[in-house]
């Protein structure tokens, strides 16, 4: 360790091998992230998965530098947050049935503008938010610990790729050949989609999130479906249609209230402090090379031109979007640093409402506004977490940022292409609550654009979301449970139970054998994360491949 507590930089960091591996991984991770975000209504951070994968693949080529592995995983994972920003907003256009008013070039422009603005903002705030702050960035710290502790041996690689292969084959048998059912134990309960989703990916999400978060997720679903829908209709409080409107509005309010709670509790009280800095030299733009300042200015100008001319948004609104993108990215950096949560679509909604208040912006362009901000904030949270990892293990910040640029720009193209493939294979009607792709966050954006089904329930949800979050309760998970079809939180709950059983069985074994274990072996907890991540990734990748095959067969036919 050096005197400042950081590990000294080791070996080559930004290498040709790392870039090649990172680019290939970026294509795969970005495509699977689009699928996961749309299918599950959630997007777990891929950082641990990409960190181990990068380390394994680099070692196959004789490379052993942790910093090289860190930058490689940065390239691999950067596109996932671009995917999230697009998947959490743009499908709302299809849900509202106004897809004839846009085209795929504009969707790619949304991703590009958000990416450029997010990259610029992170370059400007890195020193204050990472080097000089006490923000924890739990995802970044976990990645650093994983890279440091997991001198990954052969067993780790076998577990990772075997779990990916198993989930891939399983999902192909289910979705490609129809040999396995999509739902298990389904019951015909009016207004409630009761059943277990036959999905390794859903079980993995429950396993990875686990604990209190999934418990609240399931609790919200039970309250909404059996309390409000079944109980409310049985008691004669409302009919089934009204009950469903109340539930959807309440769920949206809870999710949005949670986002506002992040702003009120975690962002505003400390944002001014971090922006002011602590008076040390290098607190401002002077810490950035002159040549790099020119690149950042070019990025901002390019983003503004894309928003104004590529997306057809008027100049005044464009200026406001660019300015607010920096404000919301700071909010995102603060939120991720404090909690590990990045409510990117909520930040997009905040700016959407501001632009809507100006008037003169049609519905499709309001989705574009939300998309640009969501991508920028997604990039912001991801980049700052990666900067934290690098700060701990001694990776060069400029090399990390270059890696982010490579991965994020590739991600803009891959995310758009994946959306094209999914729409081509399943059609625009496949997106929305109860459909093949639930697109929960995009549904919330669509509802905000078109009108809330039950305003009193929505207001109650917002207030409850803010209060609960400020009290330390993750109201976002309750809101998702209320909003999503019941089979999703129920299935994730099974995954959380598997995690509990796994910890009880594998934990004591790991403790007994830890003195005999080799230094490069992972703990039982890390092993569980690797296997669950492999299951999630395997099903996501095969889902995208099946969609691509459907598009190709349709074109050939």
N, C-alpha and C positions, 0 to 999 in steps of 0.2 A: 504493500500500500504506500501511496505517496503521502506527504505531510497533510495535504488537504482532504485526505480520506478517500480519494478516488484511486482506482487501480490505474497503473501506468498503461499507456497505449502500447499495444503489442502487434508487431508485424504489419503486413499489408492489410488495409481496411477495405477500401473500395477496389475490388479486383475484377478482372474479366470473368473469371469463373463465378464469382459471386453475383455479378450482374446477369450473366446468362441464366444461372439457376434461379435468381430472383425474378427475372422476367417471365420465365416459364411458370414458376410458382404463382406469380401475380395473375396470370391469365386464368389459372385453375381456381385460385382462391377468390378472385373477383366474381367469376361466373357462379361459383357455388354460393357466394355470399348473397348475390341477387336472389337466387332460388330460395335460400334459407330465410331471408328477410321477408319475402313474399309468402312463403308457405307457412312459416311458423309465427309471423308477427313479432319476431325478435331476431337480434343479430349478436350472438355472443362474440366477444373479442377473440380474434384468431391468433393473438400474439404468441401465446405459449405454444400452440400447435406449429406455427411458422418458425419459431425459435428452434425447437427441437428438430424440425424437418431440415432447416438450413444447416444446422450443425452436423446432422447425419450425412447429408448430401455432400457438403464440403469435405468432410473427413474421407468420403469415398474417393476424393481426388487428392488426398494427402494434405489438405489444409486444416489447421487446428486453431487458428486465431479466433478468440471469442468476439473480437471487434468486427472481424470480417463476417462472422456468422450473424452478428447483430445487424449490420448493414444489409446483408442478404435477406434477412427476415423482414427488414423494413420495406425493401422493394416488393417482397412477396405479399405483405399485408396491406400496403398503402391503398390498393384499389378497393379493399373491402369496405372502407368507409365511404368511398365514392358510390359504391353499390348501394350501401344503406341509405345515403341521402337521396338517391334516385328512387329506390324501391319504396321508401317511406312517403313519397310525395306524388310522383308522376302518375302512378296507376289510378289516382283519383280522377284523372281526366277520363279514363275508360269507365270508371264506376258511374260517372255522371252522363256517360254516353255522348261526349263531345269530342271524341278522338278525331273526327273529320276536320277539326279546326287546327290541327297541328301536324307535324311530321317528325321523322326520326332525326333529321339534322338538327332541329331545334332541341330535341331531348339531349343530344350530344353537346350542344352549345350550353345547356343548363349545367351539365356535368363539368364542362371545361371552365366556365366562368366561376363556378363554386370552387373548383380545384385551385385555380390561380389565386383567388382571393384568400383561400385558407392557407396556402403555402406562404403568401406574403405576410399575413398576420402572424403566423408562427415564427417566421424569421425575425420579426420585429420584437416579439415579446419573450423569446426563449430565455434570455439572460435573467430577466426579472422573475419569470414564473418558474424556472427550473433551478438555475445556478444559485439564486439569491433568496429564494422563498422557502417556506417550510411546508409547502404543499406535498402531500404524500405520493400522489400518482400511483395507486396500488397496482394497476396493471403493469406499469413500467417497472416497478420494483419487483413484481413477480417474475417478469421476463428476465431481469438481471439475475435474480436468484436462480432461476432455472438454467440459464446459460452457464452460470458459475458452478453450480452444484452438479449439473448433469453432464459430466464428461461422457456423453452418451455412447454406450456400448452396443453390441449386436442385439441384445435382448430388447432394448428400447426401439430400435428400428423395426424389428420383427413385430412387436406389439402394435406399433403405429400402422404399418402397412397391412398387417393381417386384419386389423379392425376395419380399415378402409375397404379392403377387398370384401370382407364379410358383408358390410353394410351395402356396398355396391351391388353385389350379387343378390342380396335380399330384396333391395328396392327394384332391381331389374325383374326378378320373379313376380313382384307385386304389380309394378306399373307397366313393365314392358311385355310380359307374357300373360299377366292376369292369373297366375297360378295361386298367388296368395291374396286374401281379401284385404281391402284397405281399412276396414273397420272390424273390430271385434266386440262382442257382447253389446251390440246396439239394442236399445229399448225404445219403443214407440211412445215417447212422452211428448204431448203437445207443446210446442214452443221450445223444447229442449233437445239439442243434438247429443243425446246420451250415448256413450260408447268409448272404446279405446282405439286410438289411432295406431294402426299396426306399423309403427315407424321407429327404427333405431335412432333416427335423428331426434325425434321428439323425446324419447327416453334420455338421450344424451343431453339435451337442453336441461331437462329436469335434474340430471345427475350433476351437470356442471354448475347450475345455479344453486340447487339444493337449499336446505335449511329454511330460514324464516321467509325468504323471498318467495319460494314455491308454496310454502304454507299459506301465505297471504294471497297468492295467485289463486290457489284452490278455494280458499275461503271466499274470495270475491265472486268466484264462479258459482259456488253453492248458494250464497246469498242472493245473487241475481237470478239464477235459474229456478231454484226451489223456493226461495223466499218471495221474490217479486213476481216471477212469471207463474209458477205453479201455485204458490200460496196466495198471491194477490188475486189471481183469476178465480181460484176456488172460493175465496172469501167474498167475491163479488165487487172488489174494489175497482176493477177495470176489465175490459175484454182483452183477448190475447194480443191483438194488434197494438193497443195502448200500452200493455205491459212491455212489449218488445221495444216500443219507442222510448219508454221510460228507462229501460235497461241500457239501450245503446247510448242515450244522451247522458245518463249518469256515468257510464264508463268513460265516455269521451271527456266529460268534465273532470273526473278524477285524474285522468292522464294529463290533461292540460294544467290542472291545478298543481299536480306534482312538478311540472315544469316551472310554473310560477314560483313554487316553493323553493326550488333550486336557486332561482334568481334571488328571491328574498332572503334566504338563509345563508346560502353558500357563496353567492357572487357579489351582490352589491356591498355587503359590509366590508369586504376585503379587496374589491377590485381597485378602488382608488389607491390603496396602499401599494399594490403591486405595480400599478401604472406609474406612480410617483418614483418608485425605486427607493434605494436607501442612501443615495448620494455618492455611491462609489463611481469611480471612473469607469466608463463603458456601459453606463445605465441606458444610454439612448442609441440612436441610429449611428453614432460615431463608432460603435463597436463592430459595425458591418463594413467590409471592404468597399471602397468606392466603386469598383467594377460590379460588385454584387448589388449595390444600391441601384445601379442602372438597370440590372436585371429585374429587381423588384418593381421599379417604376414601370418597366415594360410590361410586366405581368398585370399590374393594376390597369394600365391603359388598355391592354388587350382584353381584359375582362370587361371593362366598361364598354368597349366597342362591341363586343359579343352580345352583351345585355341589351344595348341600345339598338343596334342595327340587326344583329342575328336573331334576337328574340322579339324585336318590335316594341320595346318598352320606351316610353318617352324620356327625354334627357333628364328632367327633374327627378323622376322616379329612379332613374339609373344612378344618379348621384347619391340619392338617399339609400338605395340598396347597397352601393359600394361602402358608404360610411357605416351603415348599420351592420354590414358583414364583419367589420373589424370589431364592433362592439359585441356582437353575438359570439364571435370566435373567442374573445376574451372571456365571455361568460362560459363558453364550452370548456376552455382550458381550466378555468376555475372549478367548474363542476367535476370534470374528470379528475383533476388533481385532488379534490376534496373527497369525492365519493366513488370514483371509478365509473360513474354513470354519465352518459352523453345524450340528453334528450334533444337530439338534433332537429327532429321534426317540430318540436315545440318552439324552438328558436325560429324556425322557418315560419311557423304560424304567427308569431309575434310581428315579424316584419311584413308578412302578408297582410295582416290587419292594418298596419300602418300605411301601406301602399293603397289598400282598398279605401281607406279613409280619404285619400287624395281625390278619388274618383277618376273616371276615364280609363280604367284598366279592366279588360274583360276577364272572364273566368279562367280561360286557358292560361293567360299571362300571369294570373295570380298563382296558379300552380307552379309556373316557372320561377316566380319570386321565391316561393317556399322551397323549391328544389335547389336553387342557387345557394340559399342560406343554409339549408340542411347539409349540403355537400361541404360547404366551407367549414361548418361547425364539426362535421364528422372528421374532416381532414385535421382540423385544429386539435380535437381530442386525441386522435391517433398520433399525430406528430409530437405533441407535447409529452405523451407517455413514452414514446421512443426516445425523445431527448433525455427523459429521466433515466431510462435504461442506460443510455450512453454516458450520462453523467456519472453513474455508479461504476461502470466497468472501464471507463476511459476512452470511449469512442469519440472521434473527431466530429464536432457538431456540423461543420460544413459538409463533410462526407455523408453524414446522416441525412442532411437536408437534400443533398443531391440525389440520394437514394429515394427519398420521398417523392421528389419531382419525377424521377423515372417511373416509379410504381404508380403514382397517382395519375399521370398523363396516360399511361397504358390503361389504367383502370377506367378512364372516361370512355375509351373506345370499347373495351370489353364489356363494361356494364351496359352500355347502349346496345351492343350486339346481342347480349344475352336477353335483354328485354325484347328485342326484335324476334329472337328465336322463340321465346315463350308465348308472345302474342301470336306469332305465326302458327305455332303448334296448337294452342288452346283457344285462341280467340279472345277478344276484349271482354266477353261476358264471363270469363273464368276468374275475374278479379272482384273481390269484395267479400263481405261477411257471408259465410255459408258456402262459398264457392271453392274451386280448386286451390286458389291462392287467396287467403283471407285478407292480405294487405291491410292489416289493422290500422296502421298509422296513416296510410294513404286514405283510408275510409274516413278517418277523423278530419283530415284536410279537406276532403270532398264535402263533408257535412258542413264544415265551417264556411266553405265557399257557397254552398247551395242553400243552407238554412238548417237550424237545429230542429230535430223532430219534436222534442219536448223541452222547452226552454227552462221551466222551473227545475226539472231534474238535472239539466246541464249546469245551472247556477249552483245548485246544491253540491254537485260533484266538484266544481271548481273550488268552492269554499272548503269542502271536506278535504280535497287533495292538498290544498295549501296548509291547512291546519295539521293534518296528519303528518305531512312531510316535515314541518317545523317541529313536530313532537318526536321526530326520529323514526316514524313509520314509513316504509317505502310504498307510498300510495300509488305510484306508477304500476306496481305489480297488482294491487287490488283492482285498479282501473282496467288493466288488461284482462284480468279474470272476469270482471263484470262484462266487458265488451265482447270478448272472443267466444266462439262456439264452445259449449261445455266440454266436448271431447278433448280439446287441446289442453286446458289446464289439468283435466283428469289424467291424461296420458303423461304429462310432465310430472304430475304428482307421483305416478308410479316410478318414474326415473329417480325422483328424490328419495323414495323409499329404498330403491336399489342402492343408492349412495349410502344411506344409513346402514343397511345390511353389510355393504362392502367394507365400510369403516370398522364395523364391529368384528368382522371376520379377519380382514387383512391387516388392520391396525396392530393388534396384539402380535401377529406373526412377524410383522416388520420390526416391532420393538424387540422381540426376542432375538432376531437375527441381525440386528443392526451392527453389532460389533464384528460379525463375521463377513458382512457385506463389503464388496469392493467399493472404492471411492466413487467409481463412475456410475454405480447403480442409483436409480431414482428411488425416492421414498414411495410408500404405497399410495400416498395422495397424488404425487406427481404421475405415477403409473396410471392411476385411475383417470386423471385428466387427459393423458395421452391417448388412452383407449377410447374414451368418450369423444375426444376431438376427432379421432380417426373415424369413428362411426358416423359422426355428424358430417364430416367432410366427404366420406364415401357415398352416402346417400345423396348429398347435394350435387356432387359431380355427376353421378349417374342420372339424376333428374334433369340436369342440363343436357347431357348427351342424348337422353330420350327425346327431349324437346327438339334438339337440333336434327335428330333423325326424322322426327315428324315433319319438320319444315322441309328437309331435303326430299323426302318421299312425296310430299305434296307438290313440290316444284317439278320433280321428275314425272309424277303422274299427270 
